[in-house]
Amino acid sequence: MTPAYGLRGRAAIVTGASRGIGLAVARALTRAGARVCVTARDADAVRRAAEELGGVGLAGTVADPTHLKNLTDLTMRSFGRVDIVVNNAATNQPYGPLMEADPDAWRAAFTVNVEAPLRLVQYAWRAWMGEHGGSVVNVCTEGAAHVGPNVGAYGTTKAALLHLTRQLAGELAPTVRVNSVSPGLVRTDMARFVWEHAEEELAASLPLGRLGDPEDVARAVLWLTSDAADWITGADLLVDGGTRVRTARTAPAYAVHDVLRSHTPEAPG
Ligand SMILES: NC(=O)c1ccc[n+]([C@@H]2O[C@H](COP(=O)([O-])OP(=O)(O)OC[C@H]3O[C@@H](n4cnc5c(N)ncnc54)[C@H](OP(=O)(O)O)[C@@H]3O)[C@@H](O)[C@H]2O)c1
């Protein structure tokens, strides 16, 4: 029998879910029947998202372990379970050459992009998943496979998150599945500084001829969280419009890097 794509009866935590990819993921999980707990730093935006989704929300930064514990507690109190964790919130700072990277900003990037996903999975494991099972999806980036201008800190944290995904998948099997998605360039606020003045050129450099929308990534996350993917763990799913398979015909150079090179460390998005 084909495993179900639906999530009826499940409860999920989605970080960075007030806009962009995270909100699209929270919407997709909700449509599939899950109840969701969302978080981001902007309290108004979190309230709006939770209301729209008919779920719950808590404003705060994922850099704060207490906030992650509170999120888990809120989900358990509200829904009695936490079956799904989507670690989506991230920072693309510090931007610039690594030789100039500020140590505090570097540490902050690892706290948000790598440590927070681990902490949240630890809390969810202790509260529910360790006994009852579950599914985790970490949002990485296709860009972590490249050495790119000015994005060395971001790429390094995401490469670490990719390995954290595999390591956790090994440690938590067979109880909890842990996978990642690696988006290419998606039209969101975080990447606005890359695409807003060069969208046509960037789209033309991709085999599938367009930039990504948050829903493209959300559908992949939904599938990985569902029982339809119940024999998949430790995997990374590229959702990149074919970025990784660009050919000399479609893209003699990597157009994203031309744009990144043109931004100074003071002016990223
Ligand atoms: N867009 C792309 O091209 C692209 C490509 C590859 C990978 N990704 C990845 O996709 C994920 C989502 O990015 P996006 O493009 O959707 O960005 P976005 O539209 O800017 O949304 C980011 C979300 O995360 C929240 N957030 C940021 N820092 C946070 C923190 N410290 N604690 C809690 N919430 C925080 C933001 O709300 P607040 O500001 O209110 O906190 C917002 O809800 C990230 O992991 C990113 O690395 C994006």
The ligand as an SDF file (V2000), in Angstrom:
LIG
                    3D

 48 52  0  0  0  0  0  0  0  0999 V2000
   15.9610   32.3020   -0.0500 N   0  0  0  0  0  0  0  0  0  0  0  0
   16.9270   31.5610   -0.5680 C   0  0  0  0  0  0  0  0  0  0  0  0
   17.3820   31.7630   -1.7120 O   0  0  0  0  0  0  0  0  0  0  0  0
   17.4900   30.3970    0.2230 C   0  0  0  0  0  0  0  0  0  0  0  0
   18.3640   29.5320   -0.4300 C   0  0  0  0  0  0  0  0  0  0  0  0
   18.8930   28.4680    0.2750 C   0  0  0  0  0  0  0  0  0  0  0  0
   18.5510   28.2660    1.5820 C   0  0  0  0  0  0  0  0  0  0  0  0
   17.7050   29.1260    2.2120 N   0  0  0  0  0  0  0  0  0  0  0  0
   17.3800   28.8630    3.6000 C   0  0  0  0  0  0  0  0  0  0  0  0
   15.9800   28.8840    3.7740 O   0  0  0  0  0  0  0  0  0  0  0  0
   15.6810   29.2260    5.1290 C   0  0  0  0  0  0  0  0  0  0  0  0
   14.6120   30.2820    5.1680 C   0  0  0  0  0  0  0  0  0  0  0  0
   15.0850   31.4360    4.5330 O   0  0  0  0  0  0  0  0  0  0  0  0
   14.1380   32.4370    3.7250 P   0  0  0  0  0  0  0  0  0  0  0  0
   14.8160   32.6900    2.4480 O   0  0  0  0  0  0  0  0  0  0  0  0
   12.7480   31.9520    3.7370 O   0  0  0  0  0  0  0  0  0  0  0  0
   14.3090   33.7590    4.6140 O   0  0  0  0  0  0  0  0  0  0  0  0
   13.2820   34.8970    5.0400 P   0  0  0  0  0  0  0  0  0  0  0  0
   12.1700   35.0410    4.0540 O   0  0  0  0  0  0  0  0  0  0  0  0
   14.1180   36.0680    5.3640 O   0  0  0  0  0  0  0  0  0  0  0  0
   12.6320   34.3130    6.3860 O   0  0  0  0  0  0  0  0  0  0  0  0
   13.4300   34.0330    7.4900 C   0  0  0  0  0  0  0  0  0  0  0  0
   12.5190   33.6470    8.6440 C   0  0  0  0  0  0  0  0  0  0  0  0
   13.3140   33.2750    9.7620 O   0  0  0  0  0  0  0  0  0  0  0  0
   13.0190   34.1340   10.8670 C   0  0  0  0  0  0  0  0  0  0  0  0
   14.2500   34.2830   11.6280 N   0  0  0  0  0  0  0  0  0  0  0  0
   15.4180   34.8270   11.2260 C   0  0  0  0  0  0  0  0  0  0  0  0
   16.3290   34.7660   12.2050 N   0  0  0  0  0  0  0  0  0  0  0  0
   15.7260   34.1720   13.2590 C   0  0  0  0  0  0  0  0  0  0  0  0
   16.1360   33.8510   14.5750 C   0  0  0  0  0  0  0  0  0  0  0  0
   17.3650   34.1190   15.0080 N   0  0  0  0  0  0  0  0  0  0  0  0
   15.2480   33.2400   15.4000 N   0  0  0  0  0  0  0  0  0  0  0  0
   13.9890   32.9670   14.9900 C   0  0  0  0  0  0  0  0  0  0  0  0
   13.5500   33.2460   13.7420 N   0  0  0  0  0  0  0  0  0  0  0  0
   14.4040   33.8540   12.9000 C   0  0  0  0  0  0  0  0  0  0  0  0
   12.4720   35.4200   10.2160 C   0  0  0  0  0  0  0  0  0  0  0  0
   11.6400   36.1950   11.0540 O   0  0  0  0  0  0  0  0  0  0  0  0
   12.2570   37.3320   12.0550 P   0  0  0  0  0  0  0  0  0  0  0  0
   13.1610   38.1760   11.2430 O   0  0  0  0  0  0  0  0  0  0  0  0
   11.0530   38.0460   12.6010 O   0  0  0  0  0  0  0  0  0  0  0  0
   12.9740   36.5710   13.1210 O   0  0  0  0  0  0  0  0  0  0  0  0
   11.6390   34.7870    9.1040 C   0  0  0  0  0  0  0  0  0  0  0  0
   10.4310   34.2650    9.6040 O   0  0  0  0  0  0  0  0  0  0  0  0
   17.0160   29.6140    5.7670 C   0  0  0  0  0  0  0  0  0  0  0  0
   17.5170   28.4960    6.4670 O   0  0  0  0  0  0  0  0  0  0  0  0
   17.9040   29.9070    4.5720 C   0  0  0  0  0  0  0  0  0  0  0  0
   19.2630   29.7390    4.8680 O   0  0  0  0  0  0  0  0  0  0  0  0
   17.1760   30.2070    1.5640 C   0  0  0  0  0  0  0  0  0  0  0  0
  1  2  1  0
  2  3  2  0
  2  4  1  0
  4  5  1  0
  4 48  2  0
  5  6  2  0
  6  7  1  0
  7  8  2  0
  8  9  1  0
  8 48  1  0
  9 10  1  0
  9 46  1  0
 10 11  1  0
 11 12  1  0
 11 44  1  0
 12 13  1  0
 13 14  1  0
 14 15  2  0
 14 16  1  0
 14 17  1  0
 17 18  1  0
 18 19  2  0
 18 20  1  0
 18 21  1  0
 21 22  1  0
 22 23  1  0
 23 24  1  0
 23 42  1  0
 24 25  1  0
 25 26  1  0
 25 36  1  0
 26 27  1  0
 26 35  1  0
 27 28  2  0
 28 29  1  0
 29 30  1  0
 29 35  2  0
 30 31  1  0
 30 32  2  0
 32 33  1  0
 33 34  2  0
 34 35  1  0
 36 37  1  0
 36 42  1  0
 37 38  1  0
 38 39  2  0
 38 40  1  0
 38 41  1  0
 42 43  1  0
 44 45  1  0
 44 46  1  0
 46 47  1  0
M  CHG  2   8   1  16  -1
M  END
$$$$
